[in-house]
Amino acid sequence: MIKIKNEELVKELIGEVKDFPLYTTQLINLANQNAQGTRPRVVGQLTELIQECPEKTYEGWKKWYLSKYPNAIENATERINEMMNNLKNAIKSIDKSMIKRWVEDLVLEKTFVGLRFQEAILKKVASIKNTDYRLAEPKEESQGIDGFIGDMPVSIKPITYKTKDALREEIKAKIIFYNKTKSGLEINADNVLK
């Protein structure tokens, strides 16, 4: 197997490898993700443009691109620089106490919630049905049951489960589907609420 390192690729195709101080590119990447400075609406659809470019050398590409998008590099730079200033201000507010709170939030709270949200789903659906709920016992879990809404056995599955026909086990329970979003959970319990 032949391997070509990224630096070697750059050196072969462009001639020079830009050198950045340690951690700086990670921070610029983070700022860019937040600022969306290199999105197609700012710099163009680069995968299509590189194909469209009649020039096959780096210098030819650079000249062609800059003539087509004369303000793109500056616009992207401004967006990222503004976000970098926001990050610098945020970094100044971070101390050991805040880092500890963040670690506790990740390791304790988010892990607990992430692994225990089935109970929250059961509780929410049961309250809508105006009944009680309980988590399944180990023997019931082995049958694919995650809990009960009243006396109805239910299984709680991610929405992606619907597309995994080959993996579907025989579940003798109604299924509540959920989708994790940035803001929480979206629950589809139509077949349980009917």
Secondary structure as GFF3:
##gff-version 3
##sequence-region A 1 194
A	DSSP	alpha_helix	6	13	.	.	.	ID=ss1
A	DSSP	alpha_helix	24	35	.	.	.	ID=ss2
A	DSSP	alpha_helix	40	43	.	.	.	ID=ss3
A	DSSP	alpha_helix	46	52	.	.	.	ID=ss4
A	DSSP	alpha_helix	58	68	.	.	.	ID=ss5
A	DSSP	alpha_helix	72	93	.	.	.	ID=ss6
A	DSSP	alpha_helix	96	104	.	.	.	ID=ss7
A	DSSP	pi_helix	105	110	.	.	.	ID=ss8
A	DSSP	alpha_helix	111	129	.	.	.	ID=ss9
A	DSSP	beta_strand	133	135	.	.	.	ID=ss10
A	DSSP	alpha_helix	138	141	.	.	.	ID=ss11
A	DSSP	beta_strand	147	149	.	.	.	ID=ss12
A	DSSP	beta_strand	152	158	.	.	.	ID=ss13
A	DSSP	three_ten_helix	159	163	.	.	.	ID=ss14
A	DSSP	three_ten_helix	165	167	.	.	.	ID=ss15
A	DSSP	beta_strand	174	181	.	.	.	ID=ss16
A	DSSP	beta_strand	184	188	.	.	.	ID=ss17
A	DSSP	alpha_helix	190	193	.	.	.	ID=ss18
###
